């Protein structure tokens, strides 16, 4: 299924509006690419003489930090002091400046490759989500409800990604039900069911919750058996950061459905069945109360788009595949500390 364009969702749009929208969509990528190019240029200055190194390496470090949106004051101060010390001290020690430049060049190159990978796999399209906008996921027509959206308008999920998520939800529900594992919609997927009738139009994953201890223990103990059963159906079941995930096989395993454990739910609950993108899926018996407890009393009437373009669903998945889950968790922890330290 092709992705919806701005013309599909909002009627005829002036070419100038489409250009402006596209520039807004590409701005973070263009800005980051420009930062990396300038950083490379500054890095070249460090190859000439120690004084240039002492001045340019701290500047290059600041530019790299800006390219990855790090704004923690402590990070800047420490990095500048360290790089200035290395730039001035290495020549006196008889060490070539390439001992500093080569690792930095590798970091810059990795950032450039990572930036291209993330941009090419971005799960969104240049269509801003605003109240009243019509869109279609799978075979279901939707319209964004009359609600407040704080922050910049989020971007609409690509149609093919939405299709994959619907297929994952259908398989996971059938797979869990067939094996007697009780589950309900959770988190953003439950919010989407009540507020949008399915996927949140800018959400790139699906969330289910397992709430019976026996089911969780059985899934954990017989994980290889369940994994093989999922593989025979053309899906991958794997462990991820303390819970399980289901995805299509492939390098990135994106998009994915998360199987969380929710011990706050009553094990003997009678689920409420809700419509979700043409499927009938189980939900907690008091879904509005659960959502308000988690997201606030106004979560059904208001959304906050506080996610940066580096926090799309593809980025954590790609990091896990390239670096492993432990390294990914460590990087995400560092990112969270630096990001919160910036006061943003």
C-alpha positions as CSV (number, residue, x, y, z in Angstrom):
1,X,0.0,0.0,0.0
2,X,1.4,3.4,-0.9
3,X,1.9,6.1,1.7
4,X,-0.6,8.8,1.9
5,X,0.5,12.2,0.6
6,X,-0.5,15.6,1.8
7,X,-2.9,15.7,-1.2
8,X,-4.5,12.4,-0.2
9,X,-5.3,13.7,3.3
10,X,-6.1,17.3,3.0
11,X,-7.4,17.8,-0.6
12,X,-5.6,20.2,-2.9
13,X,-2.7,22.0,-1.3
14,X,-0.8,24.9,-2.7
15,X,2.7,23.9,-4.0
16,X,4.3,26.5,-1.8
17,X,2.7,24.9,1.3
18,X,4.0,21.5,0.2
19,X,7.5,22.9,-0.2
20,X,7.4,24.5,3.2
21,X,6.1,21.4,4.8
22,X,8.8,19.3,3.2
23,X,11.5,21.6,4.4
24,X,10.1,21.4,7.9
25,X,10.2,17.7,7.7
26,X,13.7,17.5,6.4
27,X,15.1,20.4,8.6
28,X,16.5,18.2,11.4
29,X,18.3,16.0,8.9
30,X,19.6,18.9,6.8
31,X,20.8,20.7,9.9
32,X,22.5,17.7,11.3
33,X,24.2,16.9,8.0
34,X,25.4,20.5,7.8
35,X,26.8,20.3,11.3
36,X,28.7,17.2,10.4
37,X,30.1,18.8,7.3
38,X,31.3,21.8,9.2
39,X,32.8,19.6,11.8
40,X,34.7,17.7,9.2
41,X,36.0,21.0,7.8
42,X,37.1,22.2,11.3
43,X,38.8,18.8,11.8
44,X,41.0,19.4,8.8
45,X,42.5,22.4,10.5
46,X,43.7,20.2,13.3
47,X,46.0,18.4,10.9
48,X,48.3,21.5,10.3
49,X,49.8,22.5,13.7
50,X,49.3,22.0,17.4
51,X,47.9,25.5,18.0
52,X,45.2,24.8,15.4
53,X,44.5,21.5,17.1
54,X,44.1,23.2,20.5
55,X,41.6,25.6,19.1
56,X,39.7,23.5,16.5
57,X,39.3,20.2,18.4
58,X,37.1,21.7,21.1
59,X,35.1,23.5,18.4
60,X,34.7,20.3,16.5
61,X,33.5,18.5,19.6
62,X,30.9,21.2,20.2
63,X,29.7,20.9,16.7
64,X,29.5,17.1,17.0
65,X,27.5,17.5,20.2
66,X,25.1,19.9,18.5
67,X,24.7,17.5,15.6
68,X,23.4,14.8,18.0
69,X,21.4,17.3,20.0
70,X,23.4,17.1,23.3
71,X,23.0,20.2,25.3
72,X,24.3,19.3,28.8
73,X,26.6,22.0,30.1
74,X,28.8,19.5,31.9
75,X,29.4,17.6,28.7
76,X,30.6,20.7,26.9
77,X,32.9,21.9,29.6
78,X,34.5,18.5,30.1
79,X,34.9,17.8,26.4
80,X,36.4,21.2,25.7
81,X,38.9,20.9,28.5
82,X,39.9,17.4,27.5
83,X,40.3,18.2,23.8
84,X,42.3,21.4,24.4
85,X,44.6,19.5,26.8
86,X,45.2,16.8,24.2
87,X,45.7,19.3,21.4
88,X,48.4,21.2,23.4
89,X,49.9,18.2,25.2
90,X,50.4,15.6,22.5
91,X,53.1,17.5,20.6
92,X,55.1,18.0,23.7
93,X,54.9,14.3,24.4
94,X,56.2,13.6,20.9
95,X,52.9,11.9,19.9
96,X,51.3,12.6,16.5
97,X,48.1,14.6,16.4
98,X,46.5,11.8,14.5
99,X,46.2,9.9,17.8
100,X,43.4,12.3,18.5
101,X,42.2,13.1,14.9
102,X,41.8,9.5,13.8
103,X,39.4,8.4,16.5
104,X,37.4,11.6,16.0
105,X,37.3,11.1,12.3
106,X,35.9,7.6,12.9
107,X,33.2,9.0,15.1
108,X,32.3,11.6,12.5
109,X,32.1,9.0,9.8
110,X,29.9,6.7,12.0
111,X,27.6,9.6,12.7
112,X,27.2,10.4,9.0
113,X,26.4,6.8,8.2
114,X,24.0,6.5,11.1
115,X,22.3,9.7,10.1
116,X,21.8,8.3,6.6
117,X,20.5,5.0,7.9
118,X,18.0,6.7,10.2
119,X,16.7,9.0,7.6
120,X,16.2,6.3,5.0
121,X,14.3,4.2,7.5
122,X,12.3,7.0,9.1
123,X,8.8,5.5,9.7
124,X,7.0,8.8,9.0
125,X,6.0,10.8,6.0
126,X,6.0,14.6,5.4
127,X,2.3,15.0,6.4
128,X,1.7,16.9,9.6
129,X,-1.0,15.4,11.9
130,X,-3.5,18.1,12.8
131,X,-7.1,17.9,14.1
132,X,-9.5,17.0,11.3
133,X,-7.0,15.5,9.0
134,X,-8.2,12.3,7.3
135,X,-6.0,9.3,6.7
136,X,-6.3,5.6,6.0
137,X,-4.4,2.7,7.7
138,X,-5.0,-0.7,6.3
139,X,-8.6,-0.8,5.2
140,X,-9.9,1.6,7.9
141,X,-10.5,5.3,7.3
142,X,-9.7,7.7,10.2
143,X,-9.9,11.4,11.0
144,X,-7.8,13.0,13.7
145,X,-10.2,14.0,16.5
146,X,-10.7,17.6,17.7
147,X,-8.0,17.6,20.2
148,X,-5.1,19.7,21.4
149,X,-1.6,18.7,20.3
150,X,1.1,20.3,22.3
151,X,4.5,20.9,20.7
152,X,5.2,20.8,17.0
153,X,2.7,18.8,14.9
154,X,3.8,15.2,14.7
155,X,4.3,13.5,11.3
156,X,1.9,10.9,10.0
157,X,3.0,7.2,10.1
158,X,3.9,5.8,6.7
159,X,1.1,3.5,5.3
160,X,3.4,0.5,4.9
161,X,4.6,0.7,8.5
162,X,1.0,0.9,9.7
163,X,0.2,-2.1,7.6
164,X,3.0,-4.1,9.1
165,X,1.9,-3.1,12.6
166,X,-1.6,-4.3,12.0
167,X,-0.3,-7.6,10.7
168,X,1.8,-7.9,13.8
169,X,-1.1,-7.2,16.1
170,X,-3.3,-9.8,14.3
171,X,-0.6,-12.4,14.5
172,X,0.3,-11.7,18.1
173,X,-3.3,-11.8,19.2
174,X,-3.9,-15.2,17.5
175,X,-0.6,-16.6,18.6
176,X,-1.1,-15.7,22.3
177,X,-4.8,-16.8,22.2
178,X,-3.9,-20.1,20.6
179,X,-1.4,-20.8,23.4
180,X,-3.7,-19.7,26.2
181,X,-1.7,-16.6,27.1
182,X,-4.1,-13.9,28.3
183,X,-3.2,-10.4,27.1
184,X,-4.7,-6.9,26.6
185,X,-3.9,-3.8,24.7
186,X,-1.6,-1.5,26.7
187,X,0.1,1.9,26.8
188,X,0.0,3.8,23.5
189,X,-1.9,1.1,21.7
190,X,-4.7,1.2,24.3
191,X,-4.7,5.0,24.1
192,X,-4.9,4.8,20.3
193,X,-7.9,2.4,20.5
194,X,-9.9,4.8,22.6
195,X,-8.8,8.1,21.1
196,X,-8.2,7.2,17.4
197,X,-10.0,3.9,16.9
198,X,-6.6,2.2,16.2
199,X,-3.0,3.2,15.9
200,X,-2.0,6.6,17.1
201,X,-1.2,8.1,13.7
202,X,2.3,9.0,14.8
203,X,3.1,5.9,16.9
204,X,5.5,3.3,15.4
205,X,4.9,0.3,17.6
206,X,2.2,-1.9,19.2
207,X,1.9,-2.6,22.9
208,X,0.3,-5.7,24.5
209,X,0.4,-6.5,28.2
210,X,0.6,-10.0,29.8
211,X,-1.0,-10.0,33.3
212,X,-1.1,-13.6,34.6
213,X,2.0,-14.7,36.4
214,X,1.6,-18.3,35.1
215,X,1.5,-17.1,31.5
216,X,4.7,-15.0,32.0
217,X,6.5,-17.9,33.7
218,X,5.4,-20.3,30.9
219,X,6.5,-18.0,28.1
220,X,9.9,-17.5,29.9
221,X,10.5,-21.2,30.6
222,X,9.4,-22.5,27.1
223,X,10.7,-19.5,25.2
224,X,12.5,-21.6,22.6
225,X,9.4,-23.6,21.8
226,X,7.3,-20.4,21.4
227,X,10.1,-18.8,19.3
228,X,10.1,-21.7,16.9
229,X,6.4,-21.7,16.6
230,X,6.5,-18.0,15.7
231,X,9.3,-18.6,13.2
232,X,7.2,-21.2,11.4
233,X,4.5,-18.5,10.9
234,X,7.1,-16.1,9.5
235,X,7.7,-13.9,12.6
236,X,10.5,-13.5,15.1
237,X,9.9,-13.7,18.9
238,X,12.8,-12.4,20.9
239,X,13.7,-10.9,24.3
240,X,14.3,-7.2,24.5
241,X,15.2,-5.1,27.6
242,X,13.2,-7.1,30.1
243,X,10.2,-8.0,27.9
244,X,9.5,-9.7,24.6
245,X,9.1,-8.5,21.1
246,X,7.5,-9.9,17.9
247,X,8.7,-8.6,14.5
248,X,9.2,-9.7,11.0
249,X,12.6,-11.3,10.3
250,X,15.2,-9.1,8.8
251,X,18.2,-7.0,9.8
252,X,16.4,-4.3,11.6
253,X,13.3,-6.1,13.0
254,X,11.3,-3.0,12.6
255,X,8.5,-2.3,13.3
256,X,7.8,-4.4,16.3
257,X,5.1,-5.4,18.8
258,X,6.1,-5.2,22.5
259,X,4.9,-7.8,25.0
260,X,5.1,-6.1,28.4
261,X,4.3,-7.6,31.9
262,X,1.7,-5.7,33.9
263,X,1.4,-7.0,37.4
264,X,-1.1,-4.2,38.4
265,X,-3.9,-5.9,36.5
266,X,-6.2,-8.5,38.2
267,X,-5.3,-12.0,36.9
268,X,-9.0,-12.9,36.8
269,X,-10.2,-9.8,34.9
270,X,-12.8,-10.0,32.2
271,X,-11.4,-8.1,29.2
272,X,-13.3,-5.4,27.4
273,X,-13.2,-5.9,23.6
274,X,-12.4,-2.9,21.5
275,X,-12.1,-2.1,17.8
276,X,-8.5,-1.5,16.7
277,X,-7.8,-1.1,12.9
278,X,-10.4,-3.6,11.9
279,X,-9.5,-6.1,14.6
280,X,-11.3,-6.9,17.8
281,X,-8.7,-6.9,20.6
282,X,-9.0,-7.3,24.4
283,X,-8.4,-4.3,26.7
284,X,-8.5,-3.8,30.4
285,X,-12.0,-3.6,31.9
286,X,-11.6,0.1,32.9
287,X,-9.4,1.4,30.1
288,X,-10.0,5.1,30.6
289,X,-9.1,5.0,34.2
290,X,-5.9,3.0,33.4
291,X,-4.9,5.6,30.7
292,X,-5.6,8.6,32.9
293,X,-3.6,7.0,35.7
294,X,-0.6,6.6,33.3
295,X,-0.8,9.6,31.0
296,X,-2.9,12.2,32.9
297,X,-6.6,13.1,33.1
298,X,-6.6,14.9,29.8
299,X,-4.9,12.2,27.7
300,X,-8.0,11.5,25.7
301,X,-8.4,15.1,24.7
302,X,-4.8,16.3,24.4
303,X,-1.5,14.9,23.1
304,X,2.0,16.2,23.6
305,X,4.5,15.7,20.8
306,X,7.7,15.8,22.8
307,X,9.6,13.1,20.9
308,X,12.7,14.2,19.1
309,X,13.6,12.9,15.6
310,X,16.3,10.8,17.2
311,X,13.7,9.0,19.4
312,X,11.8,7.3,16.6
313,X,11.0,3.6,16.9
314,X,13.7,2.7,14.3
315,X,16.6,4.2,16.2
316,X,16.5,2.1,19.4
317,X,15.8,-1.0,17.2
318,X,18.8,-0.3,14.9
319,X,21.1,0.3,17.9
320,X,20.1,-3.0,19.4
321,X,20.8,-4.8,16.2
322,X,24.1,-3.1,15.5
323,X,25.6,-2.9,19.0
324,X,23.6,-5.4,21.1
325,X,21.0,-4.7,23.8
326,X,23.5,-4.0,26.6
327,X,25.4,-1.4,24.6
328,X,22.1,0.1,23.4
329,X,20.7,0.3,27.0
330,X,24.0,2.0,28.1
331,X,23.8,4.5,25.3
332,X,20.1,5.2,26.0
333,X,20.9,5.7,29.6
334,X,23.7,8.2,28.8
335,X,21.4,10.0,26.3
336,X,18.6,10.3,29.0
337,X,21.0,11.8,31.5
338,X,22.5,14.2,29.0
339,X,19.1,15.1,27.6
340,X,17.6,15.7,31.1
341,X,20.6,17.7,32.2
342,X,20.0,20.1,29.3
343,X,16.8,21.2,31.0
344,X,14.8,20.5,27.8
